[in-house]
Amino acid sequence: MPMIRAPAKKQTTTLTVAVKCRPLSQRACGRDIVRVKSNKEVVVLDPDLSKDYLDRIQNRTKEKKYCFDHAFGPQSTNLDTYQKCISTIISGVVQGLNATVFAYGSTGSGKTYTMVGTQHDPGLMVLSLHTIFDLIRRDKSSDEFEVTCSYLEVYNEVIYDLLEKSSGSLELREDPEHGIVVAGLRCIKVHSADKILELLNLGNSRRKTESTEANATSSRSHAVLEITVRRKQRNKYKNQVMRGKLALVDLAGSERASETNSTGQKLRDGANINRSLLALANCINALGKQQKRGLVYVPYRNSKLTRILKDGLSGNSQTVMVATISPADSQYHHTVNTLKYADRAKEIKTHIQKNIGTIDTHVSDYQRMIDSLQIEVCRLKKELADKESQLSVKPTETTADDELSWLNVLSQEISENVQERINLQKALFELEETNLRNRTELKHLDDAIAKQPVSEKDGTVSEALRVRRQDILDNILDNDEAGINYRKEIEENEKHRCQLQGMIEEAISNNGNKTYLRILSQYRLLGMANTELQFEMAMREQIIHNQREAQRNLWNLIMGLGLDEKQIFDLAAKQGITIEDWTVTRYPGLSNRGKSPNLASGGYAPFSYGLSINQWRRSSCIYQNHQRVASKSFSQDRWDLSPTFCREKHHSFYYLLAHDNSPPCVRFRRSSDNWVSGGHPISWFGTPDKLPRDLRKSYPEITPVSSCNEIYLPTPALGADFGRAKGHYEAKFIQQGSSWFNQ
Ligand SMILES: Nc1ncnc2c1ncn2[C@@H]1O[C@H](COP(=O)(O)OP(=O)(O)OP(=O)(O)O)[C@@H](O)[C@H]1O
């Protein structure tokens, strides 16, 4: 029977925006122009003292006034900020909610001071960590907790692991369940706040800082400390796992080259810092606009920083932005700029929901492909290094060095070119999605306006509809224009790529050291294939995400009809659909009756996880034509995550694949279109080449393939037990109509 699961409840919340004004520094030695009033209001006075009363009343002064959720003056401590705006969201993290805290402000305004702090005035990172462990210690339930921590920095648009001594650059991946993840980032299990603080200090010592004109220890990179609290429940929701995540972000300072007297590398750092901060500012702008006007494209893709902060800005996260400002008159423009963005950020809404453990087969499937490509890249890297060392002992061949380094530069350019194209395509994809939604809404609005009775044509409802229509239309036009520009950039990028590829090929054909060059180019190409695969994966994730969204909307629609629980159940039963429990979100993949993995919401079949044998044997699910499935292996007395996969090869076959050494044992039995439970198989065999003769005769489509661990299952009227009773895999598939049941 098909099955759907009620969506987890989402709660909409607005970004909390706090402003923190640092004391006047001796360096700045200017006039104090910031006034904090009633813990919410910030007034920035005109730095020009010559303005008089008349200027003020005629609005010719540059004095600005803003109001925020919280405002802290120069006398306040980090603890004050923590207690007023952070402490409440930290308790949510222990309950499976996500939270993001980031400090935003110009260079030297006190971001690092606020996030990290000093021994006498510990910062938000330190205070949050102590609270997390205090909450865990004081927890009265018998739940099991596991805390892990990672620390990364984004420097010059490259991500580095601050917990690794000499970290290479890391890539971002998009996961529909966990949002943006950094592939290969070290996650360390920790048992106390002190341990994390030790790691934090270690990471901070590795962070790129410089002395600039504006700040003696200016952070050149954006740092993200992420704490994950995994809570395994032991009560009635046994085996449910909640996963709360806290991201604490210390941004690099924005600055103007003219103010910092930067040159060379410092200037380049500054440009990259400003690029990401500009991207962040653009996202804040678009998100602020989105809340007011409708669906505007949000350019997260424009920098690594905004991609990392995506969840914190619009996704599943309770978010606090601490805008740090300096009271010095010399900083007037920076202060007003920061406050302008902070003001915009007040409009941003996020949607929080508890993260209840899920395991995604399709993601792990892709991950496996990426991993194997990475292994291949490592192998080629090694070959390359060997070849390089051979070359270095042959002085006669040094003439090739120049060409080789030239080739290296070229291949590096190719990788950057690929990365750029991927970013552009993703941006275009998102943009088109946004506009598709806009156009649908426009059509609905046009219909609604047309249906308005003549008597109401000038009423307030009509007016509201027309305003909304105009907003949507504006957004469509904005987005269309942005789309044209993206397309042009993609074309340019393609041209550049062809040129680069041509140059590399020419170098290979002209150079004597062909093997080395071939390996080099193969290595680069594999690297690119890897990146492209990640792109494809992100696209698919996006589609899955959209499908989920559509399903959620459908669900909301059903709920909006005003039907009660029983009516909905009856309706679903008439359509042959089973609804999973909607009050309890259990292990994804199993209903509360321990019966059925939910497929409708994810579009893919999950692993069963942490079940006893009996529970597993009772579980069942339906596999649509295009789904991959994973089952579990049974070894000795316990169930392990199985490396066994079943996936569709094309429309009439299922493709079963076992990844370890022991071949899967497949048992087939005939069945009608009806559900068949239990019973004895008519035949069974170990590997495809050892098919019993009668079965091979009846099903000539069963194809033995090179690896003895693979087999094709023909779909017509065939049920299959895919398993081994003792130490064998176990997953039973029975066809019904166009679906496959696993019982
Ligand atoms: N509230 C405060 N009380 C006392 N000193 C402060 C405060 N805020 C900042 N400072 C001091 O000002 C200097 C600059 O602060 P900090 O490094 O935190 O700025 P930042 O915004 O992180 O700068 P950048 O963006 O350049 O990294 C430091 O010496 C810091 O100790």
The ligand as a Tripos MOL2 file, in Angstrom:
@<TRIPOS>MOLECULE
LIG
   31    33     1     0     0
SMALL
NO_CHARGES

@<TRIPOS>ATOM
      1 N1         33.8960   45.5330   23.9450 N.pl3     1 LIG1
      2 C1         35.2210   45.6650   23.9550 C.ar      1 LIG1
      3 N2         35.8770   45.9420   25.0910 N.ar      1 LIG1
      4 C2         37.2090   46.0750   25.1030 C.ar      1 LIG1
      5 N3         38.0010   45.9560   24.0230 N.ar      1 LIG1
      6 C3         37.4270   45.6780   22.8550 C.ar      1 LIG1
      7 C4         36.0040   45.5130   22.7560 C.ar      1 LIG1
      8 N4         35.7130   45.2320   21.4690 N.ar      1 LIG1
      9 C5         36.8870   45.2150   20.8080 C.ar      1 LIG1
     10 N5         37.9070   45.4770   21.6290 N.ar      1 LIG1
     11 C6         39.3380   45.5470   21.2540 C.3       1 LIG1
     12 O1         39.4530   46.1680   19.9860 O.3       1 LIG1
     13 C7         40.4020   45.5280   19.1610 C.3       1 LIG1
     14 C8         39.7530   45.0570   17.8630 C.3       1 LIG1
     15 O2         38.7180   44.1530   18.1690 O.3       1 LIG1
     16 P1         38.4320   42.8240   17.3260 P.3       1 LIG1
     17 O3         39.7080   42.1910   16.9150 O.co2     1 LIG1
     18 O4         37.4660   42.0340   18.0950 O.co2     1 LIG1
     19 O5         37.7640   43.4790   16.0450 O.3       1 LIG1
     20 P2         37.1830   42.7260   14.7760 P.3       1 LIG1
     21 O6         35.8850   43.3600   14.4780 O.co2     1 LIG1
     22 O7         37.1880   41.2710   14.9830 O.co2     1 LIG1
     23 O8         38.2430   43.1630   13.6810 O.3       1 LIG1
     24 P3         38.6610   42.4070   12.3210 P.3       1 LIG1
     25 O9         37.4440   42.3870   11.5010 O.co2     1 LIG1
     26 O10        39.7120   43.2930   11.7500 O.co2     1 LIG1
     27 O11        39.1380   41.0730   12.7030 O.co2     1 LIG1
     28 C9         40.9630   44.3770   19.9760 C.3       1 LIG1
     29 O12        42.1600   44.7800   20.5490 O.3       1 LIG1
     30 C10        39.9170   44.1560   21.0480 C.3       1 LIG1
     31 O13        40.4740   43.6510   22.2300 O.3       1 LIG1
@<TRIPOS>BOND
     1     1     2 1
     2     2     3 ar
     3     2     7 ar
     4     3     4 ar
     5     4     5 ar
     6     5     6 ar
     7     6     7 ar
     8     6    10 ar
     9     7     8 ar
    10     8     9 ar
    11     9    10 ar
    12    10    11 1
    13    11    12 1
    14    11    30 1
    15    12    13 1
    16    13    14 1
    17    13    28 1
    18    14    15 1
    19    15    16 1
    20    16    17 2
    21    16    18 1
    22    16    19 1
    23    19    20 1
    24    20    21 2
    25    20    22 1
    26    20    23 1
    27    23    24 1
    28    24    25 2
    29    24    26 1
    30    24    27 1
    31    28    29 1
    32    28    30 1
    33    30    31 1
@<TRIPOS>SUBSTRUCTURE
     1 LIG1         1 GROUP 0 **** ****
